[in-house]
Amino acid sequence: MDAYSPIATVILGGLTVSTLLTLIVIPIVYTFVDDMMRGTANLVKKQKRPIRDRASQF
């Protein structure tokens, strides 16, 4: 029975880490990257508007 103890510890540790990654870490990283992409897109749109407005004035 003592031979199974390290294997059980590794299996439970792996299940715990994979559950935490799947349910907590990956959604947080996805949200952060998505917010960064949207923020970058909004900056690009804001920078393009004044150029178009200036061109239409001439």
N, C-alpha and C positions, 0 to 999 in steps of 0.2 A: 504493500500500500504506500510506502514512503516514496517509491519510484514515481508514482503518479502525481505527487504534490507539485513539483516544478512544472509539469506539463499543464496541470489545471491552472496554475498561476499565470502562465503565459497565455493560455486560451482566454481566461477571464480578462486579463489586461488588454489583449487584442480586441476583444469584443467591446470593452469599455472605450478604448481609443477610437475604434471605427465608428461607434455610435456617437461619440462627441463630435468627431469630424463631420459626420453626415448631418447631424441635427443642429449643430451650433456653428462650427467654424466655417464650413462651406457657404451657408446662407449669408453669414456676415461678410465674408470676402466678396461674394457675388453682389451684395447690396452696395458695398463700397466701390467696386469697379463700375457698376451700373451708374451710380451717382457721379463718379468721375467722368464717365463717357457723356452723360447728359450735361454736366457742367461745361465740358469742353465744347460740346455742340452748341450750347447757348452762347458761349463766348464768341464762337465763330460767327453765329448769326448776328450777334450784336455788333461785331466789327464790320460786317458786310453792309448793314443798314445805312450807316452814315455815308459810306462811299456812294451808294445808290442815290441817296437823298441829295448829295452834293452834285452828282452828275445830272440829276433831273433839274437842278436849279439853273444850269447853264444853258 
